[in-house]
Amino acid sequence: MDQETNIHELKEKIKKFCEDRDWDQFHSAKELTIALIIETAELLEHFRWKSEKEVKEMFENKAKKEGIEDEMADVLYFLIRIAQRYNIDLSEVLDRKMNKNEQKYPVEKARGSNKKYTEL
């Protein structure tokens, strides 16, 4: 489905969902960002104190994987909602940021390195 859906369609779907419920009044940048952080923490909670083996097993367990997917969907929802409410083109800003990252982390210095970012 990722190959069949674009970000604009997701923005429109979320916009309609929120407008149907009259939620714009509650969805300021501050409130949406707080919600995004909370949902991100809920995603992280699935992995806290887990070994790589345990994480792999979680993704192989249908119910546990679905729980992770639900939290990922919540994170994506709030990120897209912020972009939709404040007219941010996510594709454009991602391209811009990736270009900055290419300059900051050139392949010849960053490839395979686990040095702190400040050392690159």
C-alpha positions as CSV (number, residue, x, y, z in Angstrom):
1,M,0.0,0.0,0.0
2,D,3.0,2.4,0.6
3,Q,3.6,2.3,-3.2
4,E,0.0,3.3,-3.9
5,T,-0.4,6.1,-1.4
6,N,1.2,9.6,-1.4
7,I,1.7,12.0,1.5
8,H,-0.9,14.4,0.1
9,E,-3.6,11.6,0.3
10,L,-2.6,10.9,3.9
11,K,-2.9,14.6,4.8
12,E,-6.3,14.8,3.2
13,K,-7.5,11.7,5.0
14,I,-6.3,13.0,8.3
15,K,-7.8,16.4,7.6
16,K,-11.2,15.0,6.9
17,F,-11.1,12.8,10.0
18,C,-10.3,15.7,12.2
19,E,-12.7,18.2,10.6
20,D,-15.5,15.7,10.9
21,R,-14.9,15.7,14.6
22,D,-14.2,19.4,14.9
23,W,-10.7,18.8,16.3
24,D,-8.9,21.7,14.7
25,Q,-9.7,23.7,17.8
26,F,-7.6,21.3,19.9
27,H,-4.8,20.8,17.4
28,S,-2.3,23.6,17.9
29,A,1.3,23.0,17.0
30,K,2.1,22.7,20.7
31,E,-0.6,20.2,21.4
32,L,0.2,18.1,18.3
33,T,3.9,18.1,19.1
34,I,3.2,17.0,22.7
35,A,1.0,14.2,21.3
36,L,3.8,13.2,18.9
37,I,6.3,12.9,21.7
38,I,4.0,10.9,23.8
39,E,3.2,8.5,21.0
40,T,7.0,8.2,20.2
41,A,7.6,7.3,23.8
42,E,4.9,4.7,23.7
43,L,6.6,3.2,20.6
44,L,9.9,3.2,22.5
45,E,8.3,1.5,25.4
46,H,8.0,-1.7,23.3
47,F,11.8,-1.9,23.0
48,R,12.9,-0.8,26.4
49,W,15.2,-3.4,28.0
50,K,14.9,-5.8,25.1
51,S,17.8,-7.6,23.5
52,E,18.1,-7.9,19.8
53,K,16.8,-11.4,20.0
54,E,13.8,-10.3,22.0
55,V,13.1,-7.5,19.4
56,K,13.3,-10.0,16.6
57,E,10.8,-12.3,18.4
58,M,8.4,-9.4,18.9
59,F,8.3,-8.7,15.2
60,E,7.6,-12.4,14.6
61,N,4.7,-12.4,17.1
62,K,1.6,-11.1,15.3
63,A,0.0,-9.4,18.3
64,K,3.2,-7.8,19.5
65,K,4.0,-6.6,16.0
66,E,0.5,-5.1,15.7
67,G,1.1,-3.2,18.9
68,I,4.3,-1.7,17.5
69,E,2.6,-0.9,14.2
70,D,-0.3,0.8,16.1
71,E,2.2,3.1,17.8
72,M,4.0,3.7,14.6
73,A,0.7,4.7,13.0
74,D,0.1,7.1,15.9
75,V,3.5,8.8,15.4
76,L,2.9,9.1,11.7
77,Y,-0.6,10.5,12.2
78,F,0.6,13.3,14.5
79,L,3.6,14.1,12.3
80,I,1.4,14.3,9.2
81,R,-1.3,16.3,11.1
82,I,1.3,18.9,12.1
83,A,2.4,19.1,8.4
84,Q,-1.2,19.3,7.2
85,R,-2.3,22.0,9.7
86,Y,0.8,24.2,9.1
87,N,1.3,23.7,5.4
88,I,4.6,21.9,5.5
89,D,5.6,19.9,2.5
90,L,7.2,16.8,4.1
91,S,8.8,15.6,0.9
92,E,10.4,18.9,0.3
93,V,11.7,19.3,3.8
94,L,13.0,15.7,3.9
95,D,14.9,16.4,0.7
96,R,16.3,19.6,2.1
97,K,17.4,17.9,5.3
98,M,18.9,14.9,3.5
99,N,20.9,17.3,1.4
100,K,22.2,18.9,4.6
101,N,23.0,15.5,6.0
102,E,24.9,14.6,2.9
103,Q,27.1,17.6,3.5
104,K,27.5,17.0,7.2
105,Y,28.1,13.2,6.9
106,P,30.0,12.5,3.7
107,V,30.1,8.9,2.8
108,E,33.9,8.6,2.9
109,K,33.9,9.8,6.6
110,A,30.6,8.4,7.9
111,R,30.4,4.9,6.2
112,G,30.6,2.2,8.9
113,S,31.7,4.8,11.5
114,N,30.2,4.9,15.0
115,K,32.0,8.0,16.0
116,K,30.1,10.8,17.6
117,Y,28.6,13.2,15.1
118,T,30.8,16.0,16.3
119,E,33.9,13.9,15.4
120,L,32.9,13.5,11.7
